[in-house]
Structure formats: C-alpha cells, structure tokens
Amino acid sequence: MFGWIKIPRAVWPVAVAIIASATDPRLYADDPADLKQRMDLLMQQNAALQQQVRQQQQLIEGLNHRISAVEQTAAQHDESSARPEEKDASSDPLAGGFNLGKVNLSGEGGVGLFSSQADGKYPNSEFRVNEARLFAEAPVWNDIYFYGELDLATPENDGINAELGELYVDFEDVSQLWGVDRMLNVRVGNLYIPFGEEYLARNAIDNPLILNSVSDLWGLDAGVEIYGTIGKFCYATAVQNGGINVPDFNSDKSVAVRLGFDPVSWLHVSVSGLRTGDLDANGDFLSALWFGNGFFRSIGSTNTTTFHADLIEGDVIVHLPHGQLRAFGGYAHYGDNDPGVNNARDIYYYCIEGTQNLTHKVYAAARYSQIFVNRGYPIPAEGNFNDYFGSLTTQIWRLSLGLGYRFSDRLVVKAEYAFEHGKLATGDGRNDENFVGTEVVFKF
C-alpha cells in the first residue's frame, strides 16, 4: 500500500543495527539501571556506525574525484596529441579541421580585390585568389607525427599552381628520454627557416593587414630543425640546404638560430642569426631565404661562382589589453667571390607594427617598415618584379594602414592602403607603387 521505500546502501548497517537492537528482548528488562546501560551501549554503537558511514562516504567521494581527474587528463592528452605544436611559435594554422580517422585535414585562404599604381604589382585592379593552403597531419607512432602543407596559391605565385609547403616528420618530446617535457623536439623535412618572428604570422589568417613588411624575410628549405622550451626561454635552430633549387649545388649549408625569452606574460623578445652558407651563383642562383619580396641573389659578374648572406635580427612583441605592438630590426651582409669587383653590401632594415581592437569585432592596424642599402641591392617589394629585381634599390619604405572585421577567428574581412616609396642607385625615385586592397580570409 505504501509502495517501496528505498534505503541508501550506505545506511544499511545503521538500519540493521537499529532494527536488531529494537527487537532485542533484553531491552525490555525490568531493571531501569540495566535498561539505561543497554541504551547507552546502543547509542555508542550507533555513533560508531555513523562515523564509519561518513568515512566510507568520504572515501567514495575521493575515489570519484580521482576518476574524474584521470578522465580529464586522458582527454587533454588525446587533444594535445591530435597534432604537434611548436612551442616557440604563436601561430596555430591547424586549429579545427576535419578528422578522417587519425588524419586531420584543414585549410586556409584569402580572396580579394587588389589595385596599385602604375609601377606596382596590380596596375589593372585585379580580383585574386591570394592564398589557398591545405594541411594534413597524422600521428605516426607515440609522439612522432607527420605534417604536410600544399600551397595552391600564394602572394608570391602569380598563377594558381600547386607547390609543396612544409612537409616533415616531427619527433616530439625527445627530452622525455631523460624525463624533461618539451625541452627537445626534432623535425626533419621541408621546413620554414626559423629566422625572425614575422614569418610566424605571415599567412593571411594571422596577418592583421594584407601586405607584410617591406623586408618580409621568410623561406622554405629542406633540412633538420630542433626546437623546444626551457623555463621562460624557447629556441629553434635549423641546418638546411640554403639554395632554392634541387639538387643542392654546394656542400656548405645554411644555419639559422633563434632564441626567445618571455620575462613576463605580456612581453616576448628574441634574437635570431642566420648564414645562408656559400651558394652556387650559377646552380643555386637564388637563396631559399626571401628578402624584400625577392631573394638573396648574386649581383656579381659572370666570373662570380659563389655568394652568401649573413643576418642578425632582434624582435619584440608587447601584448596590450586591447591590442599588440611588434617591432624588429636587423642587419644583413651580402658578399661574393667576384674576382674583379668588391660587391659587398651592408643592409639595414626595421619594422614597427601596432594593432588595436576598436570593438569586440573591429580592429585597426598600422605598420611602418624600411630598408637601407649602401650602393643598392635588388629589392622588388610591391613594385613590378621584372623592373626591380634587376635594379639596385638604395632605400625603400612602406606605410600600411588597415581596418578589419572579425566574424570569428576563422573568418575575417580586412582592407588596407599602403604607401610605398624608394630610391634607386641611379638616383631615380620609386614613387608609383601605392597599394589598396580588400580581402576575405578564412580557415577551416
């Protein structure tokens, strides 16, 4: 009639003891003193049982917490193992994507309308697929991963042709062999040259503007890289072929090193050094390192057989409550073995950039960058490549002003106007290269 009354298992011992005690005929003895003694004994037994129940409940709660912690740790490990991360880099191009079993596929790109003055890259105001990149990654074994990038369109490629981007095998946490996390990681394959910090935010989805700095140092080259973090320090160093062509035409190799330091949460500084090694002037012809929207290249006579460049750069990044400041400056020395002429060049460059969030979705950005070269060096920048890659520029500067609207971290619309002016070694000016453009950038 009253239905079932559910009694928790934890209180069963107490209930059984109470029922057993209540039905014990000795409790109904006639002697009041004996009755009181038995009641006191029963109360002590009940108190002991309640204490035992409380201890059991605490033990159960503790076990539940441990199980939850183990499950959470396992989930975090699975998530972090889904793709390798370079701890010295702030960019994360593969966030998201599609999982096909153990393989993660993702992509990013940018499409827009670009226009420039008569001597610029876009004198005819063209619609352009400015970037289109596909990424694939997959675990190989334990902490070993594969990563590949296919570039269908890039700002440097005037056509739409598939090119190999990064492709490497990443041996993560090698330092776990001696019980230290993230101190030593190794990558082998086709890799970005770890020089400076700008290349880490060079892709359209990471760049607050459309153009990059006028120096725009970056490059892809085959080789091996080690990287890691030690406390507040991070580092990356690579030994690579040095030239843009395959096979390698000189046994001397390119070496790049970057050391970063984060003294506080809002400040990051780094210093980088690089030597291209001796490059074959006729076989390699161009270095793998881009500079000024061109390459380091030989400017010697036909008697020149090797050339090289050595660089050093310092970078600073300041994270503000509603924005960010970035600055870098560097020096490059070019030399070759031309027997008849001293072609040595000293090149100085710098850049200052600021980004400010105006609202939760809208931001403004500005960047000023400049290059100085004694006696001049080939620097196409945003000018017509055919005109300026064969000419010697002594100085050039660019001021970029832009606005952007973030629908999300995966979809951004931005616009930019850039002033670009310079001077050739002949004394002629470079005054008709201003750029205006708008772009929709995305990733998935």
C-alpha positions in Angstrom: 0.0 0.0 0.0 2.8 2.4 0.8 5.0 1.3 -2.2 8.7 0.6 -1.9 10.8 2.7 0.4 14.4 3.0 -1.0 17.1 3.0 1.7 20.6 4.0 0.5 23.2 1.2 0.8 25.4 3.4 3.0 22.9 3.5 5.8 22.0 -0.2 5.7 24.4 -1.1 8.6 22.8 1.6 10.8 19.3 0.4 9.9 20.1 -3.2 10.6 21.6 -2.4 13.9 18.6 -0.3 14.9 16.1 -3.0 13.9 18.1 -5.7 15.7 18.5 -3.7 18.8 14.9 -2.7 18.9 13.7 -6.3 18.7 16.2 -7.5 21.3 14.1 -8.7 24.3 16.8 -7.7 26.7 16.0 -4.0 26.0 12.7 -4.5 27.8 14.2 -5.7 31.1 12.5 -4.6 34.2 15.7 -3.2 35.8 15.9 0.5 34.9 19.7 0.6 35.5 20.2 -2.3 33.2 17.9 -0.7 30.6 19.9 2.6 30.8 23.2 0.8 30.4 21.9 -1.0 27.3 20.5 2.2 25.8 23.9 3.9 26.3 25.7 1.0 24.7 23.2 1.1 21.7 23.8 4.9 21.3 27.6 4.3 21.3 27.2 1.6 18.7 25.0 3.8 16.5 27.5 6.7 16.8 30.4 4.3 15.7 28.4 3.1 12.8 27.5 6.6 11.7 31.2 7.6 11.8 32.0 4.5 9.7 29.4 5.6 7.2 30.8 9.1 7.0 34.3 7.7 6.4 33.0 5.4 3.7 31.2 8.3 2.0 34.4 10.5 2.1 36.4 7.6 0.6 33.8 7.2 -2.2 33.9 11.0 -2.9 37.7 10.9 -3.0 37.7 8.0 -5.5 35.1 9.8 -7.7 37.4 12.9 -7.8 40.4 10.8 -8.7 38.5 9.1 -11.5 37.3 12.4 -12.8 40.9 13.8 -12.8 42.2 10.7 -14.6 39.5 11.1 -17.3 40.2 14.8 -17.7 43.9 14.2 -18.0 43.3 11.5 -20.6 41.1 13.7 -22.6 43.6 16.6 -22.5 46.4 14.2 -23.6 44.3 12.9 -26.5 43.5 16.5 -27.6 47.1 17.7 -27.4 48.3 14.6 -29.2 46.0 15.2 -32.1 48.7 17.4 -33.7 52.2 18.6 -32.9 52.7 22.1 -31.7 55.8 24.2 -32.0 56.1 25.9 -28.6 58.2 28.7 -29.8 55.6 29.8 -32.3 52.4 31.7 -31.6 50.6 30.8 -34.7 48.3 27.8 -34.9 47.2 27.3 -38.5 45.7 23.8 -38.0 43.2 24.6 -35.2 40.0 22.8 -36.2 39.8 20.9 -39.5 38.3 17.6 -40.3 39.3 14.3 -38.7 39.4 11.2 -41.0 40.3 8.6 -38.6 43.7 9.6 -37.3 44.3 12.1 -40.2 43.4 15.7 -39.6 42.7 17.8 -42.8 42.3 21.6 -42.7 42.9 24.6 -44.8 43.0 28.4 -45.1 43.0 31.1 -47.7 42.2 34.6 -48.8 40.4 36.1 -51.8 40.2 39.8 -52.6 40.4 42.8 -55.0 43.9 44.4 -55.2 45.0 47.5 -57.0 48.2 49.5 -57.3 49.7 52.5 -59.1 51.3 52.1 -62.5 54.7 50.7 -61.2 53.1 48.4 -58.6 52.2 44.7 -58.8 48.5 45.2 -59.6 48.2 48.2 -62.0 45.0 46.7 -63.6 42.9 46.3 -60.3 42.6 42.5 -60.3 40.5 40.0 -58.4 42.8 37.5 -56.9 42.9 34.2 -55.0 45.8 35.5 -52.8 46.2 32.4 -50.7 44.9 28.8 -50.7 46.6 26.2 -48.5 45.7 22.7 -47.5 47.2 21.0 -44.4 47.3 17.3 -43.4 48.7 15.8 -40.2 48.6 12.5 -38.6 50.2 10.6 -35.7 52.8 8.1 -36.8 53.9 6.4 -33.6 53.8 7.5 -30.0 55.0 11.2 -30.0 56.0 11.1 -33.7 53.8 13.0 -36.2 53.6 13.7 -39.9 52.7 17.2 -41.2 52.2 18.3 -44.8 51.2 21.6 -46.5 50.1 22.0 -50.1 50.2 25.6 -51.4 47.7 26.1 -54.2 48.0 29.9 -54.3 50.4 32.3 -52.5 51.1 36.1 -52.8 54.4 35.2 -54.4 52.9 33.0 -57.1 51.2 34.9 -59.9 49.5 31.7 -61.2 47.5 29.0 -59.4 49.9 26.2 -59.3 50.3 23.5 -56.6 53.6 23.8 -54.7 55.0 22.0 -51.7 54.9 23.9 -48.5 56.2 22.5 -45.2 56.4 18.7 -45.1 58.2 17.0 -42.2 58.2 14.3 -39.6 58.1 15.7 -36.1 59.7 13.8 -33.2 58.1 15.5 -30.2 59.3 15.4 -26.6 62.6 13.6 -27.3 63.7 15.1 -24.0 61.3 12.7 -22.3 64.2 10.2 -22.7 65.7 11.9 -19.7 62.4 12.9 -18.1 62.1 16.5 -19.2 59.0 17.8 -21.1 59.3 19.9 -24.3 63.0 20.7 -23.9 64.0 18.9 -27.2 61.9 18.3 -30.3 63.2 17.4 -33.7 61.8 18.0 -37.2 63.1 16.6 -40.5 61.8 17.6 -43.9 60.9 20.7 -45.8 60.7 23.5 -43.1 60.3 27.2 -42.7 63.6 28.8 -41.9 63.5 29.8 -38.2 64.8 33.3 -38.6 62.9 36.3 -37.0 59.3 36.3 -35.9 57.4 37.8 -38.8 57.1 34.6 -40.8 55.2 33.0 -37.8 52.3 35.4 -38.5 52.7 35.8 -42.3 49.8 33.8 -43.6 46.6 35.8 -44.3 44.6 34.5 -41.4 47.3 35.5 -38.9 48.3 38.8 -40.5 46.2 41.8 -39.4 47.0 43.5 -42.7 47.1 42.3 -46.3 50.8 43.1 -47.1 53.7 42.2 -44.9 56.7 44.4 -44.0 58.9 45.7 -46.8 61.7 43.3 -45.8 59.5 40.3 -45.4 62.2 37.7 -44.5 61.0 34.1 -44.8 61.8 30.9 -46.6 61.2 27.2 -47.0 64.1 24.8 -47.2 64.9 21.1 -46.7 66.8 20.2 -43.6 66.6 19.4 -39.9 65.4 21.6 -37.0 65.5 21.2 -33.3 63.3 23.4 -31.0 61.9 23.5 -27.5 61.3 25.4 -24.3 63.4 25.7 -21.1 61.5 27.7 -18.5 60.9 31.1 -19.9 63.2 30.5 -22.8 62.4 29.0 -26.2 64.7 28.2 -29.1 64.7 26.9 -32.6 67.7 26.1 -34.8 68.0 24.5 -38.2 70.6 23.3 -40.7 69.2 23.4 -44.2 70.5 23.3 -47.8 70.5 27.1 -48.3 69.6 27.4 -52.0 66.2 27.4 -53.7 67.0 24.8 -56.3 67.1 21.0 -56.1 69.5 19.3 -56.0 71.8 21.3 -53.7 74.7 22.7 -55.7 77.1 23.4 -52.8 78.0 21.3 -49.8 78.0 24.4 -47.5 74.8 24.5 -45.5 72.5 27.3 -44.2 72.4 27.6 -40.4 69.7 29.6 -38.6 69.2 30.1 -34.8 66.5 31.9 -32.8 66.4 32.3 -29.0 63.3 33.7 -27.4 62.6 34.9 -23.8 59.3 35.7 -22.1 60.3 37.6 -18.8 56.6 38.4 -18.1 53.3 37.3 -19.6 52.9 40.4 -21.8 56.4 40.6 -23.2 58.3 38.4 -25.7 61.8 39.2 -27.1 64.0 37.2 -29.4 67.3 37.4 -31.3 68.0 35.5 -34.5 71.0 34.8 -36.6 71.5 33.2 -40.0 74.1 32.4 -42.6 73.0 31.2 -46.0 76.3 29.4 -46.5 78.1 29.7 -49.8 75.6 29.3 -52.7 76.5 28.4 -56.2 76.0 31.5 -58.4 75.0 29.5 -61.4 73.4 26.4 -59.9 71.6 27.7 -56.9 71.4 31.2 -58.3 68.9 32.2 -55.5 68.9 31.6 -51.8 66.0 29.9 -50.1 65.6 33.0 -47.9 63.3 35.6 -49.3 64.1 39.3 -48.8 62.1 42.3 -49.9 59.6 40.2 -52.0 62.6 38.7 -53.8 65.6 36.6 -52.8 69.1 37.0 -51.8 70.9 36.6 -55.2 74.2 37.0 -56.8 75.0 40.5 -58.1 78.5 39.6 -59.2 79.8 39.4 -62.7 79.8 36.2 -64.8 83.1 35.4 -63.1 81.3 35.0 -59.7 81.0 31.4 -58.6 79.7 31.7 -55.0 77.7 34.3 -53.0 76.4 34.4 -49.4 74.5 36.5 -46.9 74.8 36.7 -43.1 72.0 38.2 -41.0 71.1 39.1 -37.4 67.8 40.3 -36.1 66.1 41.3 -32.9 62.3 41.1 -32.3 60.0 42.5 -29.6 56.3 41.7 -29.1 54.2 43.5 -26.4 50.7 42.2 -25.6 48.4 45.0 -24.6 44.9 44.7 -23.0 43.2 45.5 -26.3 46.0 45.1 -28.9 49.5 44.3 -29.6 52.8 46.1 -30.6 55.5 44.4 -32.6 58.9 45.7 -33.7 62.0 44.2 -35.2 65.2 45.4 -36.7 68.1 43.7 -38.4 71.3 43.8 -40.4 72.4 41.7 -43.4 75.7 41.5 -45.1 76.0 40.3 -48.7 79.2 39.1 -50.2 80.5 37.1 -53.2 83.8 35.9 -54.7 83.8 38.1 -57.8 87.5 38.4 -58.6 87.2 41.8 -60.3 84.8 43.9 -58.1 84.1 44.2 -54.4 80.3 43.7 -54.3 79.9 43.6 -50.6 76.7 45.2 -49.3 75.5 46.2 -45.8 71.7 46.1 -45.5 69.8 47.6 -42.6 66.0 47.1 -42.0 63.4 47.6 -39.4 59.6 47.5 -38.8 57.1 48.8 -36.2 53.6 47.5 -36.1 50.5 48.1 -33.9 47.1 46.5 -33.7 44.2 48.0 -31.7 40.8 46.5 -31.1 38.2 49.2 -31.6 35.3 47.0 -30.6 34.9 43.3 -30.0 34.8 42.7 -33.7 36.5 45.7 -35.3 40.3 46.4 -35.2 42.7 48.9 -36.7 46.3 48.1 -37.7 49.3 50.1 -38.9 52.8 49.1 -39.9 55.9 51.1 -41.0 58.9 49.4 -42.4 62.1 50.5 -44.2 65.3 49.2 -45.8 68.6 51.0 -46.3 71.4 49.6 -48.6 74.7 51.2 -49.3 75.3 51.1 -53.1 71.9 49.3 -53.6 70.6 45.8 -53.8 67.7 44.1 -55.8 64.5 44.7 -53.8 61.2 44.3 -55.7 59.0 45.0 -52.7 55.5 45.8 -54.1 56.9 47.2 -57.3 56.8 45.4 -60.7 59.1 42.3 -60.2 60.6 42.4 -63.7 61.5 46.0 -63.3 63.1 46.0 -59.8 64.6 42.5 -59.4 67.3 43.5 -61.8 67.7 47.1 -60.5 69.6 48.2 -57.3 67.5 50.0 -54.7 69.3 52.0 -52.0 66.3 52.7 -49.8 62.6 51.9 -49.6 59.8 52.4 -47.1 56.2 51.3 -46.7 53.4 52.6 -44.5 50.4 50.3 -44.3 47.1 51.4 -42.7 44.2 48.9 -42.3 40.9 48.0 -40.8 39.5 44.6 -40.1 36.3 42.9 -39.0 36.4 39.6 -37.3 33.3 37.5 -37.7 35.2 34.8 -35.8 38.8 33.6 -35.5 38.1 31.7 -38.7 36.6 34.4 -40.9 38.0 38.0 -41.2 37.4 40.8 -43.7 40.1 43.4 -44.0 41.1 46.4 -46.1 44.5 48.2 -46.4 46.0 51.2 -48.1 49.8 51.2 -48.3 52.2 54.0 -49.3 55.4 52.8 -50.8 58.3 54.9 -51.9 62.0 54.4 -52.6 65.1 55.4 -54.5 67.3 53.5 -57.0 71.1 53.6 -57.1 70.8 55.7 -60.2 69.1 58.4 -58.2 65.6 57.8 -59.7 62.7 57.5 -57.4 60.2 54.7 -56.9 57.1 56.8 -56.3 54.2 55.0 -58.1 53.8 51.7 -56.2 51.0 52.6 -53.7 48.6 49.7 -53.0 44.9 49.4 -52.0 43.1 46.2 -51.4 40.4 44.3 -49.6 40.4 40.6 -48.7 38.3 37.9 -47.1 40.4 35.4 -45.2 39.2 32.1 -43.7 40.3 28.8 -42.3 38.6 25.6 -41.6 
